[in-house]
Amino acid sequence: MNVVHLSPHYPPQFGLFTKRLAEHGVKVFGISDRWDHELSPDLRQALTAHYKVDSLSNYNQVIAAVEHFMETCGHIDRVESHLESWLEIEAILRERFGIQGKQPADLDFCRRKSQMKAVYKKAMVPTARGAIVESFEQCKAFIGGVYPAFIKPDIGVGAGDTYTIHNESDLHKFFEVRSKYEYFIEEFIQGVIESFDGLTDSSGNIVFCTGHRFSDDIHNVVKKKTNLYYYSLRDLPPDLEAAGRAVVAAIDIREKFFHLEFFRLPSGDLRGLEVNLRPPGGLTTHMFNYACDVDVYDWWASIVAGEPSKRNYSRSFHCAFVSRKYDRAYTFDEDEVAARCGKRLMLRQSMPAIEWPVMGDTGFLVRSPHLHEVMEMIATIVGEV
């Protein structure tokens, strides 16, 4: 089997997908914007071949890379990146070279915020009201005097170019600075973000799933420059799991990770937020492993390699990601944090610079069977003088 892995080097832990594929006898062909010597030794060893492009956004160069691999090594069976940024080029490559998996026409639901609403509707999961932005008067009518409202690019990743509209003046300012692409306006919902995350097999069956609860949404984290933390749930709320499974079934996800976001309202009700055909960001795939004592990198690789997909696991721990930003004066330095957390501190590492606004400069992974212990460790890590 031949698999193309786009951006196998980033984020660094995703190199484990390539390594595990190679361990299952799969030939992996990497395409990245790095020279060979810039890749880690383990990744270089796991790759059958590597092709450097100027940018993965240069579709012509990426297509040329796949053509090169096919001319020298034969047909490509899969193409993957596990990253939101490259879902479109993945689909383009599949269509152009007759590779199985999601095609360009299949991706509107996970690229466009407006189409995500349709997916949740198909799964009979309620969402916030929303509409494509057309004009000032149309937005004013949509808001109906009930502020705030939220405007974001219809196609976009992360917290960039987003606007909280508190009054007509804010709305006027948005139309003065808006870019030419489409935006989406939503009613503003106050609540806690919960996610339903997991992995499916080649038939679309969920073979692994878990859930997470977040301290805040990334838009607020970036705007307020706060530290983000989130933790896994040992027991999934029944309504979260039911809604998540309904969405997965509605979009027929195969051999892929998924990350579905919901708002938990003060009333306790759920509202669908976003649909993502990828693992959650940051170090969350490591969190899967630490929470359940498994290796999801290997599980995915074995599914792609055609091996039996039945897996046994239990959510034995709550695992939390906790960020620190360098512009804070913390009560405890990192060595003191390590001493206080002891063996419950599973990982401490610097985060990639591109992720600093959301994930912080340093990320900590801690775990415990007891949620109160996890919350105590979170307080230890983010507590400020």
C-alpha positions in Angstrom: 0.0 0.0 0.0 1.2 3.5 -0.9 0.0 6.5 1.2 0.8 10.2 0.6 1.1 12.2 3.9 0.9 15.9 3.4 2.9 17.9 6.0 4.1 14.8 7.9 6.4 17.0 10.1 3.7 19.3 11.5 2.6 19.3 14.2 5.6 17.2 15.4 3.5 14.4 17.0 1.8 13.7 13.7 5.0 12.2 12.5 3.8 9.2 14.5 1.1 8.6 11.9 3.8 8.1 9.3 5.9 6.0 11.7 3.0 3.7 12.6 2.0 3.3 8.9 5.6 2.2 8.1 5.5 -0.3 11.0 2.4 -1.9 9.4 4.3 -2.3 6.1 2.8 0.7 4.4 5.0 2.9 2.1 4.6 6.5 3.1 5.4 9.4 0.7 5.8 12.7 2.4 5.2 16.2 0.9 6.2 19.2 2.9 7.8 22.6 2.6 10.9 21.5 4.5 14.3 20.2 3.3 15.1 16.5 4.1 17.6 17.5 6.7 15.0 19.6 8.5 12.8 16.5 9.2 13.4 14.5 12.4 15.6 11.4 12.0 12.7 9.1 13.0 10.4 10.7 10.3 13.1 10.5 7.6 13.6 6.9 8.4 9.8 6.1 8.3 9.2 7.9 5.0 9.8 5.9 1.8 10.4 9.1 0.0 10.0 12.9 0.6 9.3 15.7 -1.9 9.8 19.3 -1.0 7.5 22.0 -2.3 7.7 25.8 -1.8 4.3 25.7 -0.2 1.5 23.1 0.3 -0.8 25.9 -0.9 0.9 25.7 -4.3 -1.4 23.0 -5.7 0.5 22.7 -9.0 3.7 21.7 -7.1 1.8 19.3 -4.8 0.2 17.7 -7.9 3.6 17.4 -9.5 4.9 15.7 -6.4 2.2 13.0 -6.5 2.8 12.5 -10.2 6.5 12.0 -9.4 5.6 9.4 -6.8 3.2 7.6 -9.1 5.8 7.5 -12.0 8.5 6.1 -9.7 6.5 4.0 -7.2 3.1 3.1 -8.6 -0.5 3.9 -7.7 -1.2 6.0 -4.6 -3.9 4.3 -2.4 -4.6 7.0 0.2 -3.8 10.7 0.8 -4.0 12.2 4.3 -2.8 15.2 6.3 -5.1 15.2 9.5 -5.0 19.0 9.2 -7.9 21.4 8.4 -5.6 23.5 6.2 -5.0 20.8 3.6 -8.5 19.1 3.4 -9.1 20.8 0.1 -5.9 19.7 -1.6 -6.4 16.2 -0.2 -9.7 16.0 -2.0 -8.3 17.5 -5.2 -5.6 14.9 -5.3 -8.1 12.1 -4.7 -10.2 13.3 -7.5 -7.4 13.9 -10.0 -5.6 10.5 -9.3 -8.6 8.3 -8.6 -7.9 7.8 -4.9 -10.6 6.7 -2.5 -11.9 9.1 0.1 -13.7 12.5 0.3 -13.7 14.3 -3.0 -14.0 18.1 -3.5 -17.8 18.0 -3.9 -18.0 16.3 -0.5 -16.3 18.9 1.5 -18.6 21.9 1.7 -20.1 20.7 4.9 -16.8 20.9 6.8 -15.3 24.0 5.0 -18.3 26.3 5.3 -19.8 27.3 8.6 -23.2 27.7 6.7 -23.1 24.1 5.5 -22.2 22.8 8.9 -25.7 23.9 10.0 -27.2 21.6 7.3 -25.2 18.6 8.7 -26.5 19.2 12.2 -30.0 19.7 10.9 -29.8 16.3 9.1 -28.6 14.8 12.3 -31.6 16.5 14.1 -29.2 18.5 16.4 -30.3 22.1 17.0 -27.8 24.9 16.2 -27.6 28.7 16.7 -29.4 30.7 14.0 -27.1 31.9 11.2 -27.0 33.3 7.7 -24.5 34.3 5.0 -23.7 38.0 5.3 -25.2 40.0 2.4 -25.7 43.6 3.5 -25.8 45.9 6.4 -29.6 46.0 6.4 -29.9 42.2 6.1 -27.6 41.8 9.1 -29.5 44.4 11.1 -32.7 42.6 10.4 -31.1 39.2 11.4 -30.0 40.7 14.7 -33.4 42.2 15.3 -32.1 44.4 18.1 -30.8 41.5 20.1 -27.1 42.0 20.6 -24.4 40.8 20.6 -24.1 38.8 17.3 -21.0 37.1 15.9 -19.5 37.3 12.4 -16.8 35.1 11.1 -15.5 33.9 7.7 -17.8 31.3 6.2 -14.6 29.4 5.3 -11.9 29.7 7.8 -9.9 28.1 10.6 -9.2 29.4 14.0 -10.0 32.8 15.5 -8.8 35.1 12.7 -10.9 37.8 11.2 -13.9 37.4 13.6 -16.1 40.1 15.0 -18.4 40.4 18.0 -21.1 42.9 17.1 -22.4 44.8 20.2 -24.3 47.6 18.4 -25.0 49.2 15.0 -21.6 51.0 15.2 -19.8 47.7 15.4 -21.8 46.5 12.4 -20.9 49.6 10.4 -17.2 49.1 11.3 -17.3 45.5 10.1 -18.6 46.5 6.7 -15.9 49.1 6.5 -13.0 46.6 7.0 -14.5 43.3 5.8 -12.6 41.3 3.1 -14.1 40.2 -0.2 -14.8 36.6 0.8 -18.1 35.5 2.3 -18.9 35.9 6.0 -21.4 34.1 8.3 -23.4 35.8 11.0 -24.7 33.9 14.0 -26.8 34.7 17.0 -24.5 35.0 20.0 -24.7 31.9 22.3 -23.4 31.9 25.9 -22.3 28.4 27.0 -19.5 25.9 27.6 -17.9 24.2 24.6 -17.9 20.4 24.6 -16.5 18.2 21.9 -17.2 14.7 20.7 -14.0 13.3 19.2 -13.0 9.9 17.8 -12.0 7.7 15.0 -13.9 5.6 12.4 -13.0 2.4 10.6 -13.3 1.7 6.8 -17.0 1.1 7.1 -17.7 4.3 9.1 -18.1 2.6 12.4 -16.8 4.5 15.4 -14.0 2.5 17.0 -12.9 5.1 19.5 -14.6 8.1 21.0 -14.2 10.5 23.8 -15.3 14.0 24.8 -13.7 17.2 26.1 -14.8 20.3 28.0 -13.1 23.6 27.3 -12.4 26.6 29.5 -13.3 29.0 26.7 -13.7 29.2 22.9 -10.6 30.1 20.9 -12.0 33.5 19.8 -12.1 34.7 23.5 -8.7 33.1 24.2 -7.1 35.1 21.4 -9.0 38.3 22.1 -8.5 38.3 25.9 -5.0 36.7 25.6 -5.9 34.2 28.3 -4.5 30.7 29.0 -6.5 27.9 27.5 -7.2 24.6 29.2 -9.5 21.7 28.4 -9.9 18.2 29.8 -11.3 14.8 28.7 -14.5 13.3 30.1 -14.4 9.8 31.6 -18.2 9.5 31.3 -19.7 11.1 28.2 -23.0 12.9 28.8 -25.6 10.8 27.0 -26.9 13.7 24.9 -23.4 14.6 23.8 -22.6 11.1 22.6 -26.0 10.6 21.0 -25.7 13.9 19.1 -22.1 13.2 18.1 -22.9 9.7 16.8 -25.9 11.1 14.8 -23.6 13.7 13.1 -20.9 11.0 12.3 -23.6 8.8 10.7 -25.0 11.8 8.8 -21.7 12.6 7.0 -20.4 9.0 6.6 -16.9 9.5 7.9 -14.5 6.6 7.0 -11.0 5.9 8.2 -10.7 9.3 9.7 -10.7 11.2 12.9 -13.5 13.6 13.7 -13.9 16.6 16.0 -17.4 17.9 16.6 -18.0 21.0 18.7 -21.1 21.8 20.7 -22.3 24.6 23.0 -23.6 23.4 26.4 -26.1 26.2 27.3 -26.8 27.3 30.9 -30.1 25.4 30.5 -28.2 22.2 29.9 -29.3 21.9 26.3 -26.8 21.3 23.4 -26.3 23.4 20.3 -24.2 22.1 17.4 -21.3 24.4 16.5 -18.7 23.0 14.1 -17.9 19.8 12.2 -14.3 18.9 11.5 -12.9 15.9 9.6 -9.6 15.8 11.5 -8.3 15.1 15.0 -8.7 18.0 17.5 -5.8 20.5 17.5 -2.9 20.9 19.8 -1.7 17.8 21.7 -5.2 16.2 21.8 -4.2 13.0 20.1 -1.6 12.5 22.9 -4.4 13.2 25.3 -6.5 10.3 23.7 -3.6 8.0 24.5 -2.9 9.2 28.1 -6.6 9.1 29.0 -7.2 5.6 27.8 -3.7 4.0 27.7 -3.9 3.3 24.0 -2.1 4.3 20.8 -4.5 6.0 18.4 -1.7 6.7 15.9 -1.3 2.9 15.6 -5.1 2.3 15.6 -5.5 4.7 12.6 -2.5 3.2 10.8 -3.8 -0.4 11.3 -7.2 0.6 9.9 -5.7 2.2 6.8 -3.5 -0.9 6.4 -6.7 -3.1 6.3 -6.3 -4.8 9.6 -9.2 -5.6 12.0 -10.5 -2.4 13.5 -12.1 -3.7 16.7 -10.5 -2.0 19.6 -10.9 -2.3 23.4 -10.4 0.7 25.6 -11.7 2.4 28.7 -11.5 6.1 29.7 -9.5 5.4 32.8 -8.3 9.0 33.3 -9.3 12.6 32.8 -6.5 14.1 30.8 -6.1 17.9 30.6 -4.2 20.2 28.3 -3.1 23.4 30.1 -1.4 26.3 28.4 1.0 29.0 29.7 1.8 32.2 28.0 5.1 33.9 28.7 3.6 37.3 29.5 2.4 36.2 32.9 3.9 36.1 36.4 3.0 32.6 37.7 2.8 31.5 41.3 4.9 28.4 40.6 7.7 28.0 38.1 7.7 25.0 35.8 10.0 22.9 38.1 7.6 23.6 41.0 4.7 22.6 38.8 6.4 19.3 37.9 7.1 18.6 41.6 3.6 19.3 42.7 2.0 17.2 39.9 4.5 14.4 40.1 3.7 11.3 38.0 0.4 12.9 37.0 2.3 15.3 34.7 2.6 13.3 31.5 4.1 15.8 29.2 5.5 19.4 29.2 6.7 21.0 25.9 7.1 24.2 24.0 4.3 24.7 21.5 4.9 25.7 17.9 5.1 29.4 17.4 2.1 29.5 15.0 0.0 28.1 17.8 1.0 30.5 20.5 -2.0 32.8 20.4 -4.4 29.9 21.2 -2.3 27.1 22.7 0.2 29.2 24.6 4.0 29.1 24.6 4.2 26.0 26.8 1.7 23.1 27.0 1.3 20.7 29.9 -0.6 17.4 29.9 -1.8 16.1 33.2 -4.0 13.2 34.1 -5.8 11.6 37.1 -8.8 9.3 37.5 -10.3 12.1 39.6 -11.6 15.3 38.1 -11.0 17.3 41.2 -7.3 16.4 41.1 -7.1 17.5 37.5 -8.7 20.8 38.3 -6.3 21.3 41.2 -3.3 20.7 38.8 -4.8 23.2 36.3 -5.0 25.8 39.1 -1.4 25.1 40.0 -0.2 25.6 36.4 -2.2 28.7 35.5 -2.2 30.4 38.9 -0.7 33.9 38.8 1.0 36.0 41.4 
